[in-house]
Amino acid sequence: MQKALETNNLTPKELSRLIICKKCATLQKKIVLENNTKAICTTCKSTLYRKHYDLLDKSLALSLSTLIFFIIANLFPIVTIDLGGTISDITLSSVFLTMFEEQFYFSAIFSAFVIFLLPFTLIFLFLTLLIFMKLRIYEEAVKKMLVFLSALLPWNMVEIFLISVLVAMVKLIGYAEIHFGVSFWALVLFVLFDLYMSKNISMIALWGLKENIYGK
């Protein structure tokens, strides 16, 4: 556990040893953690950061699994809807393509960004920087990817899309027969893995991993 810190006029070196709680904005000192432990905010008791055992290999395995589920989710129909003998297969790509055809251009572009472009970019960045760190190469590229990843993560909303799909399916149950395809379950697993990574692998942990591999 860390003690709250109140101070002014800090040097860059001193600032690097501090962390701000995301929930209560309390400034606190970083401490060295043992494996599989976490630092707790003394004010609001929320988790500041964790130290994982074998973080690099675990993160690589999770990122690769997430990529596989993402690819499967985009290859096959999510659901098949039978409405009075009319059968329609719905894929992720058909969602924003249909919007384009109906001239909902802004909604189509936003959906494509949320459903495909952003998740793929995040997975690609995660996997690439972890491979670079595993091989101990391209330190400057890893640093830039970490910065870019920090900016993109707040826009990740795949779980909201999944909830929207489930709500739409519930509303259709009384009017049509709905069959969930392999891509639906792949999408569920993708979202679960994505949420797990977002919750348990913090940017602070990745920056610390980068410093341990390349040096400060």
ABEGO torsion letter per residue (X at the ends): XBBBBBBBGBBAAAAAABBBBAAAGBBBBBBBBBBGBBBBBAAAGBBABBBBBGAAAAAAAAAAAAAAAAAAAAABBABBBBBGGBBBBBBAAAAAAAAAAAGBAAAAAAAAAAAAAAAAAAAAAAAAAAAAAAAGBGAAAAAAAAAAAAAAAAABAAAAAAAAAAAAAAAAAAABBBBBBAAAAAAAAAAAAAAAAAAABBAAAAAAAAAAAAEX
